[in-house]
Amino acid sequence: MKCLVTGGAGFIGSHLVEELVRQKNKVVVLDNLSTGNLNNLKLVKKKIKFLKYDISKKKNILKKLKGIKYVFHLAGLSNTIESTRNPKKYYKTNVDGTINILEICKELKVKKFVYSASASCYGNSKELPTSENAKIQTLSPYAKTKWFAEQIIMLLANKKNMPAISLRFFNVYGPRSKANNAYSAVISIFLKQTQANKPLTVVGNGQQTRSFVHVYDVVDALIKASKSKVKNEIFNVGSKRSYKIIEIAKLFSKKKTYIAKRPGEAKYSSANIQKIIKKLKWYPKVTLNKGIKMLLKSEKSSRKYLNKI
């Protein structure tokens, strides 16, 4: 396959790029490096084509993308708190930017468009575990823009004959995740604090739940979605069970300190993943206990584990 990965220098994107290269695919990466980092691609930099590109700005790059048939759209802004301070910036990147990529895909006549959506669209869902049919109740501009972009994608997929799959990520964690990243803030922060021998900062009473899923499993879901004959569907990507934040803290350290709750965050989050298990034959393989142990070791050790699953 010749693939395009937007946001390919970021946390999830860089892991996806590495795996696509490992599977002998040709890969073009688009990233404006506002949150991504070229160091994330150091292992494959000679095997990919990198284009510094801001998706929120229209620019004709079709000639540089000739032959692309599979698109993984991960580029976007993902900080919940920041989005409440600057909603226009988030709309421009997450919505307008997605539209710009879709227009490029229309010209390229891509075979499959895979979108990295967010489970934040469910908000404080009363349906736990939460299925793809649950009520949408966004709690932040970030969540709203990710969901709005998803609706545009699915509308065009059905009307313009552009096969697409949207994957609603729950709480993704793993190597290279930043402590301020909306996907994995809790685990990343706990890891950083543990390495610095500082107390863990638990938000509220720590009874909040999250459906943590390792980035290696997320990459597997992205690739399965691209290769599958299934199209124009939305899938949850999370773990088989959710965990309380206080449970996560116990896996790191006994020392804890409690801080105030943050605006725009759901209290409970639990993924119903029966649909993706049934239709894409995907299920998470990295347990939370194993994933955290891997994080506490080196990324090299994590790679050895990845090759076994």
C-alpha positions as a printed NumPy array, in Angstrom:
array([[  0.   ,   0.   ,   0.   ],
       [  1.018,   3.611,  -0.512],
       [ -0.252,   5.406,   2.577],
       [ -0.643,   8.935,   3.856],
       [ -0.477,   9.526,   7.604],
       [ -1.463,  12.996,   8.796],
       [ -0.036,  13.769,  12.214],
       [  2.525,  11.041,  11.595],
       [  5.18 ,  12.604,  13.826],
       [  2.891,  12.542,  16.844],
       [  2.336,   9.975,  19.588],
       [ -0.013,   7.523,  17.858],
       [  0.955,   8.555,  14.335],
       [  4.645,   7.739,  14.711],
       [  3.912,   4.248,  16.007],
       [  1.546,   3.716,  13.073],
       [  4.183,   4.918,  10.589],
       [  6.748,   2.522,  12.039],
       [  4.402,  -0.435,  11.73 ],
       [  3.346,   0.477,   8.181],
       [  7.016,   0.655,   7.19 ],
       [  7.714,  -2.656,   8.94 ],
       [  4.95 ,  -4.193,   6.82 ],
       [  6.713,  -2.91 ,   3.668],
       [  4.269,  -0.127,   2.827],
       [  5.286,   3.174,   1.232],
       [  4.478,   6.01 ,   3.625],
       [  4.088,   9.777,   3.286],
       [  3.815,  11.751,   6.523],
       [  2.155,  15.159,   6.874],
       [  2.803,  17.043,  10.105],
       [  3.263,  20.7  ,  11.033],
       [  5.302,  19.659,  14.119],
       [  3.281,  21.871,  16.452],
       [  2.839,  18.917,  18.799],
       [  4.638,  16.177,  16.848],
       [  8.383,  15.626,  16.857],
       [ 10.7  ,  14.357,  14.127],
       [ 12.607,  12.389,  16.762],
       [  9.578,  10.107,  16.931],
       [ 10.371,   9.047,  13.357],
       [ 14.131,   8.633,  13.719],
       [ 13.993,   4.858,  13.185],
       [ 12.212,   5.158,   9.827],
       [ 13.178,   8.62 ,   8.56 ],
       [ 15.151,   7.189,   5.618],
       [ 12.253,   4.977,   4.581],
       [  9.458,   7.549,   4.483],
       [  8.637,  10.827,   2.779],
       [  8.05 ,  13.668,   5.238],
       [  6.203,  16.876,   4.368],
       [  5.899,  19.696,   6.876],
       [  2.304,  20.745,   6.336],
       [ -0.411,  22.528,   8.312],
       [ -3.763,  20.891,   7.515],
       [ -5.668,  24.016,   8.593],
       [ -4.197,  25.939,   5.65 ],
       [ -5.112,  25.159,   2.062],
       [ -2.097,  24.352,  -0.067],
       [ -1.871,  22.357,  -3.281],
       [  0.302,  19.327,  -2.565],
       [ -1.405,  16.797,  -4.826],
       [  1.716,  16.237,  -6.934],
       [  3.621,  15.202,  -3.817],
       [  0.928,  12.684,  -2.891],
       [  0.627,  10.92 ,  -6.229],
       [ -0.356,   7.283,  -5.871],
       [ -1.723,   7.532,  -2.319],
       [ -4.638,   5.12 ,  -1.875],
       [ -4.916,   4.77 ,   1.903],
       [ -5.213,   7.717,   4.273],
       [ -4.885,   7.657,   8.061],
       [ -6.045,  11.016,   9.431],
       [ -4.59 ,  11.564,  12.894],
       [ -3.571,  15.228,  12.686],
       [ -5.374,  17.542,  15.067],
       [ -5.335,  19.316,  18.414],
       [ -6.276,  17.284,  21.475],
       [ -5.888,  19.282,  24.69 ],
       [ -9.297,  19.529,  26.357],
       [ -8.482,  22.439,  28.65 ],
       [ -6.738,  24.433,  25.909],
       [ -9.764,  23.968,  23.658],
       [-11.993,  25.825,  26.143],
       [ -9.595,  28.771,  25.993],
       [ -9.229,  28.825,  22.218],
       [-12.213,  27.091,  20.554],
       [-11.681,  28.859,  17.207],
       [ -8.193,  27.399,  16.91 ],
       [ -9.574,  23.917,  17.557],
       [-12.361,  24.351,  15.021],
       [ -9.916,  25.566,  12.377],
       [ -7.586,  22.609,  12.855],
       [ -9.932,  19.754,  13.707],
       [-12.847,  20.656,  11.443],
       [-11.529,  22.902,   8.646],
       [ -8.306,  20.887,   8.582],
       [-10.237,  17.649,   8.145],
       [-12.255,  19.167,   5.303],
       [ -9.007,  20.191,   3.59 ],
       [ -7.687,  16.623,   3.836],
       [-10.987,  15.237,   2.537],
       [-10.766,  17.49 ,  -0.513],
       [ -7.286,  16.126,  -1.212],
       [ -8.561,  12.564,  -0.792],
       [-11.347,  13.213,  -3.279],
       [ -8.785,  14.162,  -5.907],
       [ -6.593,  11.176,  -5.065],
       [ -9.588,   8.796,  -5.238],
       [ -8.447,   6.942,  -2.125],
       [ -9.53 ,   3.365,  -1.447],
       [ -9.943,   3.832,   2.315],
       [ -9.982,   6.792,   4.704],
       [ -9.391,   5.934,   8.374],
       [-10.18 ,   8.686,  10.88 ],
       [ -8.916,   8.886,  14.449],
       [-11.993,  10.094,  16.293],
       [-12.488,  10.486,  20.031],
       [-14.68 ,   8.777,  22.613],
       [-14.912,  12.176,  24.327],
       [-18.046,  12.669,  22.208],
       [-19.955,  10.485,  24.709],
       [-19.319,  12.837,  27.625],
       [-20.811,  11.53 ,  30.886],
       [-22.725,   8.719,  29.247],
       [-25.394,   6.925,  31.254],
       [-24.781,   3.853,  29.109],
       [-21.819,   1.973,  30.608],
       [-20.048,   0.299,  28.877],
       [-20.77 ,   2.807,  26.116],
       [-21.672,   1.59 ,  22.619],
       [-21.328,   3.461,  19.326],
       [-25.085,   4.161,  19.429],
       [-24.95 ,   5.998,  22.757],
       [-26.163,   9.578,  23.036],
       [-23.648,  12.221,  21.985],
       [-23.018,  14.828,  24.699],
       [-19.754,  16.693,  24.183],
       [-18.279,  18.489,  27.195],
       [-15.561,  20.584,  25.51 ],
       [-14.775,  22.339,  22.215],
       [-12.177,  19.591,  21.593],
       [-14.822,  16.864,  21.859],
       [-17.282,  18.871,  19.771],
       [-14.801,  19.49 ,  16.931],
       [-13.658,  15.86 ,  16.784],
       [-17.254,  14.647,  16.619],
       [-18.283,  17.292,  14.083],
       [-15.381,  16.303,  11.806],
       [-16.442,  12.672,  12.13 ],
       [-19.971,  13.523,  10.992],
       [-18.62 ,  15.308,   7.907],
       [-16.431,  12.313,   7.051],
       [-19.259,   9.803,   7.344],
       [-21.613,  12.026,   5.343],
       [-19.125,  12.301,   2.475],
       [-18.271,   8.614,   2.72 ],
       [-21.877,   7.709,   2.018],
       [-22.573,  10.37 ,  -0.602],
       [-19.275,  10.603,  -2.482],
       [-18.311,   6.914,  -2.596],
       [-15.221,   7.385,  -0.432],
       [-14.941,   4.31 ,   1.845],
       [-14.222,   5.452,   5.395],
       [-13.963,   4.087,   8.906],
       [-13.953,   6.211,  12.046],
       [-12.269,   4.844,  15.161],
       [-13.326,   6.447,  18.428],
       [-10.275,   6.159,  20.66 ],
       [-10.776,   5.964,  24.388],
       [ -7.683,   6.563,  26.573],
       [ -4.605,   5.662,  24.54 ],
       [ -1.286,   5.332,  26.382],
       [  2.211,   4.077,  25.643],
       [  5.742,   5.18 ,  24.686],
       [  6.123,   8.788,  23.424],
       [  2.883,  10.018,  24.912],
       [  3.238,  13.484,  26.391],
       [  2.027,  14.279,  29.883],
       [ -0.296,  16.97 ,  28.452],
       [ -1.833,  14.718,  25.802],
       [ -5.61 ,  14.257,  26.048],
       [ -5.32 ,  10.608,  25.037],
       [ -3.232,   9.467,  27.964],
       [ -2.675,  12.352,  30.373],
       [ -3.158,  10.33 ,  33.553],
       [ -0.712,   7.505,  32.833],
       [  1.837,   9.841,  31.243],
       [  1.734,  12.18 ,  34.243],
       [  2.015,   9.286,  36.704],
       [  4.988,   7.914,  34.767],
       [  6.76 ,  11.283,  34.764],
       [  6.11 ,  11.761,  38.479],
       [  7.302,   8.243,  39.297],
       [ 10.531,   8.764,  37.371],
       [ 11.073,  12.037,  39.258],
       [ 10.29 ,  10.31 ,  42.584],
       [  7.386,  12.695,  43.251],
       [  3.894,  11.973,  44.671],
       [  1.211,  11.105,  42.123],
       [ -1.356,  13.868,  41.564],
       [ -4.789,  12.258,  41.627],
       [ -7.653,  14.425,  40.312],
       [-10.684,  14.577,  42.591],
       [-11.152,  11.399,  44.641],
       [ -9.667,   9.119,  41.99 ],
       [-12.913,   7.201,  41.493],
       [-13.184,   8.332,  37.861],
       [-12.948,   5.451,  35.379],
       [-11.15 ,   5.26 ,  32.046],
       [-10.904,   2.655,  29.289],
       [ -7.126,   2.588,  28.749],
       [ -5.842,   1.01 ,  25.537],
       [ -2.19 ,   0.62 ,  24.567],
       [ -0.907,   2.413,  21.473],
       [  0.293,  -0.889,  19.966],
       [ -3.295,  -2.163,  20.041],
       [ -4.52 ,   1.116,  18.561],
       [ -2.067,   0.776,  15.642],
       [ -3.374,  -2.739,  15.077],
       [ -6.94 ,  -1.375,  14.934],
       [ -5.953,   1.349,  12.457],
       [ -4.301,  -1.117,  10.08 ],
       [ -7.11 ,  -3.666,  10.368],
       [ -9.591,  -0.894,   9.523],
       [ -7.636,   0.047,   6.391],
       [ -7.385,  -3.522,   5.129],
       [-10.932,  -4.551,   5.947],
       [-13.715,  -4.634,   3.375],
       [-15.93 ,  -2.984,   5.993],
       [-16.693,   0.639,   5.137],
       [-18.594,   3.671,   6.374],
       [-18.735,   2.443,   9.964],
       [-17.841,   3.862,  13.384],
       [-16.047,   1.739,  15.979],
       [-15.003,   2.151,  19.599],
       [-11.353,   1.367,  20.354],
       [-10.798,   0.75 ,  24.043],
       [-10.092,  -1.933,  26.615],
       [-12.229,  -4.855,  27.712],
       [-12.815,  -3.193,  31.091],
       [-12.391,   0.273,  32.578],
       [-10.147,   1.174,  35.5  ],
       [-10.454,   3.67 ,  38.33 ],
       [ -7.716,   6.302,  38.426],
       [ -6.907,   5.256,  41.968],
       [ -6.277,   1.706,  40.656],
       [ -3.8  ,   3.066,  38.129],
       [ -2.002,   5.005,  40.858],
       [ -1.459,   1.796,  42.824],
       [  0.353,   0.257,  39.85 ],
       [  2.913,   3.07 ,  40.009],
       [  3.45 ,   4.14 ,  43.598],
       [  1.924,   4.354,  47.072],
       [  2.583,   8.083,  47.467],
       [ -0.342,  10.245,  46.297],
       [ -1.624,  13.787,  46.532],
       [ -5.098,  14.969,  45.498],
       [ -5.921,  17.972,  43.294],
       [ -9.117,  19.701,  42.159],
       [-11.291,  18.386,  39.324],
       [-10.75 ,  19.762,  35.809],
       [-13.508,  21.232,  33.581],
       [-14.681,  19.405,  30.462],
       [-13.712,  15.905,  31.6  ],
       [-16.078,  12.953,  31.919],
       [-16.374,  11.226,  35.297],
       [-16.845,   7.724,  33.928],
       [-15.601,   6.242,  30.666],
       [-16.038,   2.624,  29.634],
       [-15.849,   1.199,  26.109],
       [-18.221,  -1.347,  24.629],
       [-15.979,  -2.945,  21.983],
       [-18.237,  -5.78 ,  20.845],
       [-18.819,  -4.2  ,  17.432],
       [-15.134,  -3.913,  16.483],
       [-14.434,  -7.418,  17.816],
       [-17.204,  -8.812,  15.636],
       [-16.703,  -6.815,  12.428],
       [-12.957,  -6.143,  12.337],
       [-11.8  ,  -9.127,  14.417],
       [ -9.837,  -6.722,  16.619],
       [ -9.377,  -6.984,  20.348],
       [ -6.806,  -5.467,  22.75 ],
       [ -3.84 ,  -7.724,  23.51 ],
       [ -1.736,  -5.596,  25.849],
       [ -3.14 ,  -5.705,  29.376],
       [ -2.93 ,  -2.531,  31.445],
       [ -0.645,  -4.179,  34.   ],
       [  1.724,  -5.329,  31.242],
       [  1.529,  -1.985,  29.436],
       [  2.538,  -0.004,  32.508],
       [  5.381,  -2.415,  33.288],
       [  6.622,  -1.864,  29.74 ],
       [  6.479,   1.909,  30.215],
       [  8.527,   1.687,  33.381],
       [ 11.187,  -0.121,  31.368],
       [ 12.707,   1.11 ,  28.107],
       [ 11.028,   1.582,  24.747],
       [ 13.441,  -1.034,  23.426],
       [ 11.898,  -3.563,  25.811],
       [  8.454,  -2.51 ,  24.604],
       [  9.456,  -3.229,  21.016],
       [ 10.542,  -6.755,  21.908],
       [  7.106,  -7.329,  23.378],
       [  5.403,  -5.822,  20.324],
       [  7.11 ,  -8.374,  18.071],
       [  5.589, -11.195,  20.096],
       [  1.951, -10.134,  19.736]])
